[in-house]
Amino acid sequence: MHADIQPNILHWLWLHNAMSTGIWAAFAKYRQIKPLLRDRALLRMCYDASKETLELCRLRGVDLGQYGEVTTFKLPFWLFYIYSIPTTKVCSATQLMRQTVCSKPKSTMMRS
C-alpha cells in the first residue's frame, strides 16, 4: 500500500466535491440507491449539476484532464445512467449467467 499524495490537494478536493455533491443531493431524498435510480428526472438534474460544478472547477484553474474519474461525467446521460446501476445487480446478473451457461441442467447430463 502506498500514499496517494496529490500535487494540488485543493484542486483534488474541489474536483471530488464537485463530482459527488449533485449525486449526494439526490441520495438525500431517497437514502437508498434503488428508488434513486428509478427517478431518472432527479438523477438527470443531479448529473447536470455535477457537470456544471466541474465546469466551475475548470474555470477556477483545475486541469480536469489530470483526473481520470472525470470521464464519468463526459458520458452522455443515458450511458451514465446505465453505468450507475449498482454493482450488486451487475454481480448478481454475472453470477446467474455463469450458473446458466457453465452448469448443465441435470436432465441433460449423461447418466452412467
VOGU-45545 format. One record per residue: x, y, z of N, C-alpha, C, O in turn; residue in one letter. Coordinates in steps of 0.05 Angstrom, whole numbers. Example, Ala and Ser with C-alpha at 12.3 -4.5 7.8 and 13.67 -1.06 7.14 Angstrom:
2
<pt n_c1="264" n_c2="-114" n_c3="156" ca_c1="246" ca_c2="-90" ca_c3="156" c_c1="264" c_c2="-66" c_c3="156" o_c1="285" o_c2="-66" o_c3="169" rest="a"/>
<pt n_c1="257" n_c2="-45" n_c3="142" ca_c1="273" ca_c2="-21" ca_c3="143" c_c1="258" c_c2="1" c_c3="157" o_c1="268" o_c2="23" o_c3="161" rest="s"/>
end
This chain:
112
<pt n_c1="17" n_c2="-23" n_c3="0" ca_c1="0" ca_c2="0" ca_c3="0" c_c1="18" c_c2="25" c_c3="0" o_c1="38" o_c2="25" o_c3="13" rest="m"/>
<pt n_c1="10" n_c2="45" n_c3="-15" ca_c1="26" ca_c2="69" ca_c3="-16" c_c1="7" c_c2="94" c_c3="-13" o_c1="-17" o_c2="92" o_c3="-19" rest="h"/>
<pt n_c1="18" n_c2="115" n_c3="-4" ca_c1="3" ca_c2="140" ca_c3="0" c_c1="-3" c_c2="153" c_c3="-27" o_c1="14" o_c2="154" o_c3="-45" rest="a"/>
<pt n_c1="-27" n_c2="162" n_c3="-30" ca_c1="-36" ca_c2="176" ca_c3="-54" c_c1="-34" c_c2="206" c_c3="-49" o_c1="-53" o_c2="219" o_c3="-41" rest="d"/>
<pt n_c1="-11" n_c2="217" n_c3="-54" ca_c1="-6" ca_c2="246" ca_c3="-48" c_c1="-11" c_c2="262" c_c3="-74" o_c1="2" o_c2="258" o_c3="-94" rest="i"/>
<pt n_c1="-30" n_c2="279" n_c3="-72" ca_c1="-38" ca_c2="295" ca_c3="-96" c_c1="-20" c_c2="320" c_c3="-99" o_c1="-13" o_c2="332" o_c3="-79" rest="q"/>
<pt n_c1="-13" n_c2="327" n_c3="-123" ca_c1="4" ca_c2="350" ca_c3="-127" c_c1="-9" c_c2="376" c_c3="-119" o_c1="4" o_c2="395" o_c3="-109" rest="p"/>
<pt n_c1="-36" n_c2="378" n_c3="-122" ca_c1="-51" ca_c2="401" ca_c3="-114" c_c1="-76" c_c2="391" c_c3="-99" o_c1="-96" o_c2="386" o_c3="-112" rest="n"/>
<pt n_c1="-74" n_c2="389" n_c3="-73" ca_c1="-96" ca_c2="378" ca_c3="-58" c_c1="-121" c_c2="395" c_c3="-59" o_c1="-143" o_c2="385" o_c3="-58" rest="i"/>
<pt n_c1="-118" n_c2="421" n_c3="-62" ca_c1="-141" ca_c2="439" ca_c3="-64" c_c1="-157" c_c2="433" c_c3="-89" o_c1="-182" o_c2="431" o_c3="-88" rest="l"/>
<pt n_c1="-144" n_c2="429" n_c3="-111" ca_c1="-158" ca_c2="422" ca_c3="-136" c_c1="-171" c_c2="395" c_c3="-134" o_c1="-193" o_c2="391" o_c3="-144" rest="h"/>
<pt n_c1="-157" n_c2="376" n_c3="-122" ca_c1="-167" ca_c2="349" ca_c3="-118" c_c1="-193" c_c2="350" c_c3="-102" o_c1="-213" o_c2="337" o_c3="-108" rest="w"/>
<pt n_c1="-193" n_c2="366" n_c3="-80" ca_c1="-216" ca_c2="368" ca_c3="-63" c_c1="-240" c_c2="382" c_c3="-78" o_c1="-262" o_c2="373" o_c3="-76" rest="l"/>
<pt n_c1="-234" n_c2="403" n_c3="-92" ca_c1="-255" ca_c2="417" ca_c3="-108" c_c1="-268" c_c2="397" c_c3="-127" o_c1="-292" o_c2="395" o_c3="-129" rest="w"/>
<pt n_c1="-251" n_c2="383" n_c3="-141" ca_c1="-260" ca_c2="365" ca_c3="-162" c_c1="-278" c_c2="343" c_c3="-150" o_c1="-299" o_c2="338" o_c3="-161" rest="l"/>
<pt n_c1="-269" n_c2="330" n_c3="-129" ca_c1="-284" ca_c2="308" ca_c3="-118" c_c1="-310" c_c2="317" c_c3="-104" o_c1="-330" o_c2="303" o_c3="-105" rest="h"/>
<pt n_c1="-309" n_c2="341" n_c3="-93" ca_c1="-334" ca_c2="352" ca_c3="-82" c_c1="-353" c_c2="359" c_c3="-104" o_c1="-377" o_c2="355" o_c3="-102" rest="n"/>
<pt n_c1="-343" n_c2="370" n_c3="-126" ca_c1="-360" ca_c2="377" ca_c3="-149" c_c1="-373" c_c2="353" c_c3="-161" o_c1="-397" o_c2="353" o_c3="-169" rest="a"/>
<pt n_c1="-358" n_c2="331" n_c3="-163" ca_c1="-369" ca_c2="307" ca_c3="-175" c_c1="-390" c_c2="294" c_c3="-157" o_c1="-410" o_c2="283" o_c3="-167" rest="m"/>
<pt n_c1="-386" n_c2="295" n_c3="-131" ca_c1="-404" ca_c2="280" ca_c3="-114" c_c1="-428" c_c2="295" c_c3="-102" o_c1="-448" o_c2="283" o_c3="-95" rest="s"/>
<pt n_c1="-426" n_c2="321" n_c3="-101" ca_c1="-447" ca_c2="337" ca_c3="-88" c_c1="-474" c_c2="333" c_c3="-101" o_c1="-494" o_c2="330" o_c3="-88" rest="t"/>
<pt n_c1="-475" n_c2="334" n_c3="-128" ca_c1="-500" ca_c2="331" ca_c3="-142" c_c1="-513" c_c2="304" c_c3="-136" o_c1="-537" o_c2="302" o_c3="-131" rest="g"/>
<pt n_c1="-497" n_c2="283" n_c3="-137" ca_c1="-507" ca_c2="256" ca_c3="-132" c_c1="-516" c_c2="252" c_c3="-103" o_c1="-536" o_c2="240" o_c3="-97" rest="i"/>
<pt n_c1="-500" n_c2="263" n_c3="-84" ca_c1="-508" ca_c2="261" ca_c3="-56" c_c1="-533" c_c2="277" c_c3="-50" o_c1="-549" o_c2="269" o_c3="-33" rest="w"/>
<pt n_c1="-538" n_c2="299" n_c3="-64" ca_c1="-563" ca_c2="313" ca_c3="-61" c_c1="-587" c_c2="296" c_c3="-69" o_c1="-607" o_c2="296" o_c3="-55" rest="a"/>
<pt n_c1="-584" n_c2="281" n_c3="-90" ca_c1="-605" ca_c2="263" ca_c3="-98" c_c1="-608" c_c2="240" c_c3="-78" o_c1="-631" o_c2="232" o_c3="-71" rest="a"/>
<pt n_c1="-586" n_c2="230" n_c3="-68" ca_c1="-586" ca_c2="208" ca_c3="-49" c_c1="-600" c_c2="217" c_c3="-23" o_c1="-612" o_c2="200" o_c3="-10" rest="f"/>
<pt n_c1="-598" n_c2="242" n_c3="-16" ca_c1="-610" ca_c2="252" ca_c3="9" c_c1="-641" c_c2="250" c_c3="7" o_c1="-654" o_c2="248" o_c3="28" rest="a"/>
<pt n_c1="-652" n_c2="252" n_c3="-16" ca_c1="-681" ca_c2="250" ca_c3="-19" c_c1="-691" c_c2="222" c_c3="-13" o_c1="-710" o_c2="218" o_c3="2" rest="k"/>
<pt n_c1="-677" n_c2="201" n_c3="-23" ca_c1="-687" ca_c2="174" ca_c3="-21" c_c1="-672" c_c2="157" c_c3="0" o_c1="-684" o_c2="139" o_c3="13" rest="y"/>
<pt n_c1="-647" n_c2="163" n_c3="4" ca_c1="-630" ca_c2="149" ca_c3="23" c_c1="-626" c_c2="119" c_c3="16" o_c1="-616" o_c2="104" o_c3="33" rest="r"/>
<pt n_c1="-633" n_c2="112" n_c3="-8" ca_c1="-629" ca_c2="85" ca_c3="-18" c_c1="-623" c_c2="88" c_c3="-48" o_c1="-633" o_c2="106" o_c3="-62" rest="q"/>
<pt n_c1="-607" n_c2="69" n_c3="-58" ca_c1="-599" ca_c2="70" ca_c3="-86" c_c1="-622" c_c2="63" c_c3="-105" o_c1="-627" o_c2="77" o_c3="-125" rest="i"/>
<pt n_c1="-637" n_c2="42" n_c3="-99" ca_c1="-658" ca_c2="32" ca_c3="-118" c_c1="-679" c_c2="54" c_c3="-124" o_c1="-684" o_c2="58" o_c3="-148" rest="k"/>
<pt n_c1="-691" n_c2="67" n_c3="-104" ca_c1="-710" ca_c2="88" ca_c3="-111" c_c1="-698" c_c2="111" c_c3="-126" o_c1="-710" o_c2="123" o_c3="-143" rest="p"/>
<pt n_c1="-673" n_c2="118" n_c3="-119" ca_c1="-659" ca_c2="140" ca_c3="-133" c_c1="-656" c_c2="133" c_c3="-162" o_c1="-660" o_c2="151" o_c3="-179" rest="l"/>
<pt n_c1="-648" n_c2="109" n_c3="-169" ca_c1="-644" ca_c2="102" ca_c3="-197" c_c1="-670" c_c2="100" c_c3="-212" o_c1="-670" o_c2="102" o_c3="-237" rest="l"/>
<pt n_c1="-692" n_c2="98" n_c3="-198" ca_c1="-718" ca_c2="98" ca_c3="-212" c_c1="-727" c_c2="126" c_c3="-220" o_c1="-743" o_c2="130" o_c3="-238" rest="r"/>
<pt n_c1="-717" n_c2="146" n_c3="-205" ca_c1="-724" ca_c2="174" ca_c3="-210" c_c1="-704" c_c2="186" c_c3="-230" o_c1="-685" o_c2="200" o_c3="-223" rest="d"/>
<pt n_c1="-708" n_c2="180" n_c3="-255" ca_c1="-690" ca_c2="189" ca_c3="-276" c_c1="-688" c_c2="219" c_c3="-278" o_c1="-666" o_c2="230" o_c3="-284" rest="r"/>
<pt n_c1="-710" n_c2="233" n_c3="-274" ca_c1="-710" ca_c2="262" ca_c3="-276" c_c1="-692" c_c2="274" c_c3="-254" o_c1="-676" o_c2="293" o_c3="-260" rest="a"/>
<pt n_c1="-694" n_c2="265" n_c3="-230" ca_c1="-677" ca_c2="275" ca_c3="-209" c_c1="-648" c_c2="268" c_c3="-214" o_c1="-630" o_c2="284" o_c3="-210" rest="l"/>
<pt n_c1="-643" n_c2="243" n_c3="-222" ca_c1="-616" ca_c2="235" ca_c3="-228" c_c1="-604" c_c2="252" c_c3="-251" o_c1="-580" o_c2="259" o_c3="-250" rest="l"/>
<pt n_c1="-620" n_c2="258" n_c3="-271" ca_c1="-611" ca_c2="275" ca_c3="-293" c_c1="-603" c_c2="303" c_c3="-283" o_c1="-583" o_c2="314" o_c3="-291" rest="r"/>
<pt n_c1="-620" n_c2="314" n_c3="-265" ca_c1="-615" ca_c2="340" ca_c3="-255" c_c1="-589" c_c2="340" c_c3="-239" o_c1="-573" o_c2="359" o_c3="-241" rest="m"/>
<pt n_c1="-584" n_c2="320" n_c3="-223" ca_c1="-560" ca_c2="319" ca_c3="-207" c_c1="-535" c_c2="314" c_c3="-224" o_c1="-514" o_c2="324" o_c3="-218" rest="c"/>
<pt n_c1="-539" n_c2="298" n_c3="-245" ca_c1="-517" ca_c2="293" ca_c3="-264" c_c1="-509" c_c2="320" c_c3="-277" o_c1="-485" o_c2="326" o_c3="-279" rest="y"/>
<pt n_c1="-529" n_c2="335" n_c3="-286" ca_c1="-524" ca_c2="361" ca_c3="-298" c_c1="-511" c_c2="380" c_c3="-279" o_c1="-493" o_c2="396" o_c3="-286" rest="d"/>
<pt n_c1="-520" n_c2="380" n_c3="-254" ca_c1="-508" ca_c2="397" ca_c3="-233" c_c1="-479" c_c2="390" c_c3="-228" o_c1="-462" o_c2="408" o_c3="-225" rest="a"/>
<pt n_c1="-473" n_c2="364" n_c3="-228" ca_c1="-445" ca_c2="356" ca_c3="-224" c_c1="-428" c_c2="365" c_c3="-248" o_c1="-405" o_c2="375" o_c3="-244" rest="s"/>
<pt n_c1="-438" n_c2="363" n_c3="-272" ca_c1="-423" ca_c2="372" ca_c3="-296" c_c1="-419" c_c2="402" c_c3="-294" o_c1="-397" o_c2="412" o_c3="-301" rest="k"/>
<pt n_c1="-439" n_c2="417" n_c3="-285" ca_c1="-437" ca_c2="446" ca_c3="-282" c_c1="-416" c_c2="454" c_c3="-261" o_c1="-400" o_c2="472" o_c3="-266" rest="e"/>
<pt n_c1="-415" n_c2="440" n_c3="-239" ca_c1="-395" ca_c2="446" ca_c3="-219" c_c1="-367" c_c2="438" c_c3="-228" o_c1="-347" o_c2="450" o_c3="-219" rest="t"/>
<pt n_c1="-365" n_c2="417" n_c3="-244" ca_c1="-339" ca_c2="411" ca_c3="-256" c_c1="-329" c_c2="433" c_c3="-274" o_c1="-305" o_c2="439" o_c3="-275" rest="l"/>
<pt n_c1="-348" n_c2="445" n_c3="-288" ca_c1="-340" ca_c2="467" ca_c3="-306" c_c1="-331" c_c2="491" c_c3="-289" o_c1="-312" o_c2="505" o_c3="-297" rest="e"/>
<pt n_c1="-343" n_c2="495" n_c3="-266" ca_c1="-334" ca_c2="517" ca_c3="-248" c_c1="-306" c_c2="511" c_c3="-238" o_c1="-289" o_c2="529" o_c3="-236" rest="l"/>
<pt n_c1="-300" n_c2="485" n_c3="-232" ca_c1="-273" ca_c2="478" ca_c3="-224" c_c1="-253" c_c2="484" c_c3="-247" o_c1="-231" o_c2="495" o_c3="-242" rest="c"/>
<pt n_c1="-261" n_c2="478" n_c3="-271" ca_c1="-243" ca_c2="483" ca_c3="-294" c_c1="-238" c_c2="513" c_c3="-296" o_c1="-215" o_c2="521" o_c3="-301" rest="r"/>
<pt n_c1="-259" n_c2="529" n_c3="-293" ca_c1="-256" ca_c2="558" ca_c3="-294" c_c1="-238" c_c2="569" c_c3="-272" o_c1="-226" o_c2="590" o_c3="-274" rest="l"/>
<pt n_c1="-237" n_c2="555" n_c3="-249" ca_c1="-220" ca_c2="563" ca_c3="-227" c_c1="-192" c_c2="553" c_c3="-230" o_c1="-175" o_c2="558" o_c3="-212" rest="r"/>
<pt n_c1="-186" n_c2="539" n_c3="-251" ca_c1="-158" ca_c2="531" ca_c3="-257" c_c1="-152" c_c2="502" c_c3="-254" o_c1="-129" o_c2="494" o_c3="-257" rest="g"/>
<pt n_c1="-172" n_c2="485" n_c3="-248" ca_c1="-167" ca_c2="457" ca_c3="-245" c_c1="-164" c_c2="444" c_c3="-273" o_c1="-181" o_c2="448" o_c3="-290" rest="v"/>
<pt n_c1="-142" n_c2="430" n_c3="-277" ca_c1="-138" ca_c2="415" ca_c3="-302" c_c1="-153" c_c2="389" c_c3="-300" o_c1="-143" o_c2="369" o_c3="-289" rest="d"/>
<pt n_c1="-177" n_c2="388" n_c3="-312" ca_c1="-194" ca_c2="364" ca_c3="-310" c_c1="-181" c_c2="340" c_c3="-323" o_c1="-188" o_c2="317" o_c3="-316" rest="l"/>
<pt n_c1="-164" n_c2="345" n_c3="-342" ca_c1="-151" ca_c2="323" ca_c3="-356" c_c1="-132" c_c2="307" c_c3="-339" o_c1="-124" o_c2="284" o_c3="-346" rest="g"/>
<pt n_c1="-124" n_c2="317" n_c3="-316" ca_c1="-106" ca_c2="303" ca_c3="-298" c_c1="-121" c_c2="282" c_c3="-281" o_c1="-108" o_c2="266" o_c3="-267" rest="q"/>
<pt n_c1="-147" n_c2="283" n_c3="-281" ca_c1="-163" ca_c2="266" ca_c3="-264" c_c1="-181" c_c2="247" c_c3="-281" o_c1="-201" o_c2="256" o_c3="-293" rest="y"/>
<pt n_c1="-174" n_c2="222" n_c3="-281" ca_c1="-189" ca_c2="203" ca_c3="-297" c_c1="-218" c_c2="199" c_c3="-289" o_c1="-235" o_c2="192" o_c3="-305" rest="g"/>
<pt n_c1="-223" n_c2="204" n_c3="-263" ca_c1="-250" ca_c2="199" ca_c3="-253" c_c1="-271" c_c2="219" c_c3="-265" o_c1="-295" o_c2="214" o_c3="-263" rest="e"/>
<pt n_c1="-261" n_c2="240" n_c3="-278" ca_c1="-279" ca_c2="259" ca_c3="-291" c_c1="-293" c_c2="248" c_c3="-316" o_c1="-314" o_c2="257" o_c3="-324" rest="v"/>
<pt n_c1="-281" n_c2="227" n_c3="-327" ca_c1="-292" ca_c2="215" ca_c3="-352" c_c1="-321" c_c2="205" c_c3="-348" o_c1="-336" o_c2="204" o_c3="-367" rest="t"/>
<pt n_c1="-328" n_c2="198" n_c3="-324" ca_c1="-356" ca_c2="190" ca_c3="-318" c_c1="-375" c_c2="212" c_c3="-326" o_c1="-397" o_c2="206" o_c3="-336" rest="t"/>
<pt n_c1="-368" n_c2="237" n_c3="-323" ca_c1="-386" ca_c2="259" ca_c3="-329" c_c1="-382" c_c2="269" c_c3="-357" o_c1="-395" o_c2="289" o_c3="-365" rest="f"/>
<pt n_c1="-366" n_c2="256" n_c3="-373" ca_c1="-364" ca_c2="262" ca_c3="-401" c_c1="-382" c_c2="244" c_c3="-417" o_c1="-386" o_c2="249" o_c3="-441" rest="k"/>
<pt n_c1="-393" n_c2="224" n_c3="-404" ca_c1="-411" ca_c2="205" ca_c3="-418" c_c1="-437" c_c2="219" c_c3="-423" o_c1="-445" o_c2="237" o_c3="-408" rest="l"/>
<pt n_c1="-452" n_c2="211" n_c3="-444" ca_c1="-479" ca_c2="221" ca_c3="-447" c_c1="-496" c_c2="210" c_c3="-424" o_c1="-489" o_c2="189" o_c3="-412" rest="p"/>
<pt n_c1="-517" n_c2="224" n_c3="-417" ca_c1="-532" ca_c2="216" ca_c3="-393" c_c1="-542" c_c2="187" c_c3="-394" o_c1="-541" o_c2="173" o_c3="-374" rest="f"/>
<pt n_c1="-552" n_c2="178" n_c3="-417" ca_c1="-563" ca_c2="151" ca_c3="-419" c_c1="-541" c_c2="130" c_c3="-412" o_c1="-548" o_c2="110" o_c3="-399" rest="w"/>
<pt n_c1="-517" n_c2="135" n_c3="-420" ca_c1="-495" ca_c2="117" ca_c3="-413" c_c1="-487" c_c2="119" c_c3="-384" o_c1="-480" o_c2="99" o_c3="-371" rest="l"/>
<pt n_c1="-487" n_c2="144" n_c3="-374" ca_c1="-482" ca_c2="148" ca_c3="-345" c_c1="-503" c_c2="133" c_c3="-329" o_c1="-496" o_c2="121" o_c3="-308" rest="f"/>
<pt n_c1="-528" n_c2="134" n_c3="-338" ca_c1="-550" ca_c2="121" ca_c3="-323" c_c1="-545" c_c2="90" c_c3="-323" o_c1="-548" o_c2="78" o_c3="-302" rest="y"/>
<pt n_c1="-538" n_c2="79" n_c3="-345" ca_c1="-532" ca_c2="50" ca_c3="-346" c_c1="-508" c_c2="44" c_c3="-329" o_c1="-507" o_c2="23" o_c3="-315" rest="i"/>
<pt n_c1="-488" n_c2="61" n_c3="-329" ca_c1="-463" ca_c2="57" ca_c3="-313" c_c1="-469" c_c2="59" c_c3="-283" o_c1="-454" o_c2="48" o_c3="-267" rest="y"/>
<pt n_c1="-491" n_c2="73" n_c3="-276" ca_c1="-498" ca_c2="77" ca_c3="-248" c_c1="-512" c_c2="54" c_c3="-235" o_c1="-517" o_c2="54" o_c3="-211" rest="s"/>
<pt n_c1="-519" n_c2="33" n_c3="-250" ca_c1="-532" ca_c2="10" ca_c3="-239" c_c1="-514" c_c2="-1" c_c3="-217" o_c1="-490" o_c2="-5" o_c3="-221" rest="i"/>
<pt n_c1="-526" n_c2="-6" n_c3="-194" ca_c1="-509" ca_c2="-16" ca_c3="-171" c_c1="-493" c_c2="-41" c_c3="-178" o_c1="-503" o_c2="-58" o_c3="-193" rest="p"/>
<pt n_c1="-469" n_c2="-42" n_c3="-168" ca_c1="-452" ca_c2="-64" ca_c3="-174" c_c1="-464" c_c2="-91" c_c3="-165" o_c1="-459" o_c2="-111" o_c3="-177" rest="t"/>
<pt n_c1="-480" n_c2="-90" n_c3="-144" ca_c1="-492" ca_c2="-115" ca_c3="-134" c_c1="-510" c_c2="-127" c_c3="-155" o_c1="-510" o_c2="-152" o_c3="-158" rest="t"/>
<pt n_c1="-524" n_c2="-111" n_c3="-170" ca_c1="-541" ca_c2="-122" ca_c3="-191" c_c1="-524" c_c2="-134" c_c3="-213" o_c1="-530" o_c2="-155" o_c3="-224" rest="k"/>
<pt n_c1="-503" n_c2="-120" n_c3="-221" ca_c1="-486" ca_c2="-130" ca_c3="-242" c_c1="-473" c_c2="-156" c_c3="-233" o_c1="-472" o_c2="-175" o_c3="-249" rest="v"/>
<pt n_c1="-464" n_c2="-157" n_c3="-208" ca_c1="-452" ca_c2="-182" ca_c3="-198" c_c1="-472" c_c2="-204" c_c3="-198" o_c1="-466" o_c2="-227" o_c3="-205" rest="c"/>
<pt n_c1="-497" n_c2="-198" n_c3="-189" ca_c1="-518" ca_c2="-219" ca_c3="-188" c_c1="-524" c_c2="-229" c_c3="-216" o_c1="-527" o_c2="-253" o_c3="-220" rest="s"/>
<pt n_c1="-525" n_c2="-211" n_c3="-235" ca_c1="-531" ca_c2="-220" ca_c3="-263" c_c1="-508" c_c2="-236" c_c3="-274" o_c1="-512" o_c2="-256" o_c3="-288" rest="a"/>
<pt n_c1="-483" n_c2="-229" n_c3="-267" ca_c1="-460" ca_c2="-244" ca_c3="-276" c_c1="-460" c_c2="-272" c_c3="-264" o_c1="-455" o_c2="-292" o_c3="-277" rest="t"/>
<pt n_c1="-466" n_c2="-274" n_c3="-238" ca_c1="-467" ca_c2="-300" ca_c3="-225" c_c1="-489" c_c2="-317" c_c3="-237" o_c1="-485" o_c2="-341" o_c3="-241" rest="q"/>
<pt n_c1="-512" n_c2="-305" n_c3="-243" ca_c1="-534" ca_c2="-320" ca_c3="-255" c_c1="-527" c_c2="-330" c_c3="-282" o_c1="-532" o_c2="-353" o_c3="-289" rest="l"/>
<pt n_c1="-513" n_c2="-313" n_c3="-298" ca_c1="-505" ca_c2="-321" ca_c3="-324" c_c1="-485" c_c2="-344" c_c3="-323" o_c1="-486" o_c2="-363" o_c3="-338" rest="m"/>
<pt n_c1="-466" n_c2="-343" n_c3="-304" ca_c1="-447" ca_c2="-364" ca_c3="-301" c_c1="-460" c_c2="-390" c_c3="-294" o_c1="-453" o_c2="-411" o_c3="-304" rest="r"/>
<pt n_c1="-480" n_c2="-389" n_c3="-276" ca_c1="-494" ca_c2="-413" ca_c3="-268" c_c1="-509" c_c2="-424" c_c3="-292" o_c1="-510" o_c2="-449" o_c3="-296" rest="q"/>
<pt n_c1="-521" n_c2="-407" n_c3="-308" ca_c1="-537" ca_c2="-416" ca_c3="-331" c_c1="-519" c_c2="-428" c_c3="-353" o_c1="-525" o_c2="-449" o_c3="-364" rest="t"/>
<pt n_c1="-498" n_c2="-414" n_c3="-359" ca_c1="-480" ca_c2="-422" ca_c3="-381" c_c1="-461" c_c2="-444" c_c3="-373" o_c1="-457" o_c2="-463" o_c3="-388" rest="v"/>
<pt n_c1="-450" n_c2="-443" n_c3="-349" ca_c1="-429" ca_c2="-461" ca_c3="-341" c_c1="-439" c_c2="-487" c_c3="-329" o_c1="-425" o_c2="-507" o_c3="-329" rest="c"/>
<pt n_c1="-463" n_c2="-487" n_c3="-318" ca_c1="-472" ca_c2="-512" ca_c3="-307" c_c1="-495" c_c2="-523" c_c3="-323" o_c1="-514" o_c2="-509" o_c3="-330" rest="s"/>
<pt n_c1="-493" n_c2="-548" n_c3="-329" ca_c1="-513" ca_c2="-562" ca_c3="-345" c_c1="-536" c_c2="-570" c_c3="-327" o_c1="-531" o_c2="-579" o_c3="-305" rest="k"/>
<pt n_c1="-561" n_c2="-568" n_c3="-336" ca_c1="-583" ca_c2="-578" ca_c3="-321" c_c1="-580" c_c2="-608" c_c3="-318" o_c1="-570" o_c2="-622" o_c3="-335" rest="p"/>
<pt n_c1="-590" n_c2="-618" n_c3="-296" ca_c1="-588" ca_c2="-647" ca_c3="-290" c_c1="-601" c_c2="-664" c_c3="-311" o_c1="-592" o_c2="-686" o_c3="-317" rest="k"/>
<pt n_c1="-623" n_c2="-654" n_c3="-323" ca_c1="-637" ca_c2="-670" ca_c3="-343" c_c1="-621" c_c2="-675" c_c3="-368" o_c1="-626" o_c2="-695" o_c3="-382" rest="s"/>
<pt n_c1="-602" n_c2="-658" n_c3="-375" ca_c1="-587" ca_c2="-661" ca_c3="-399" c_c1="-560" c_c2="-675" c_c3="-395" o_c1="-546" o_c2="-682" o_c3="-414" rest="t"/>
<pt n_c1="-554" n_c2="-680" n_c3="-370" ca_c1="-528" ca_c2="-694" ca_c3="-364" c_c1="-531" c_c2="-724" c_c3="-371" o_c1="-552" o_c2="-736" o_c3="-367" rest="m"/>
<pt n_c1="-510" n_c2="-734" n_c3="-380" ca_c1="-510" ca_c2="-763" ca_c3="-388" c_c1="-510" c_c2="-779" c_c3="-362" o_c1="-495" o_c2="-774" o_c3="-343" rest="m"/>
<pt n_c1="-526" n_c2="-800" n_c3="-362" ca_c1="-527" ca_c2="-818" ca_c3="-340" c_c1="-510" c_c2="-842" c_c3="-345" o_c1="-509" o_c2="-852" o_c3="-368" rest="r"/>
<pt n_c1="-496" n_c2="-852" n_c3="-325" ca_c1="-479" ca_c2="-875" ca_c3="-330" c_c1="-492" c_c2="-901" c_c3="-321" o_c1="-481" o_c2="-922" o_c3="-323" rest="s"/>
end
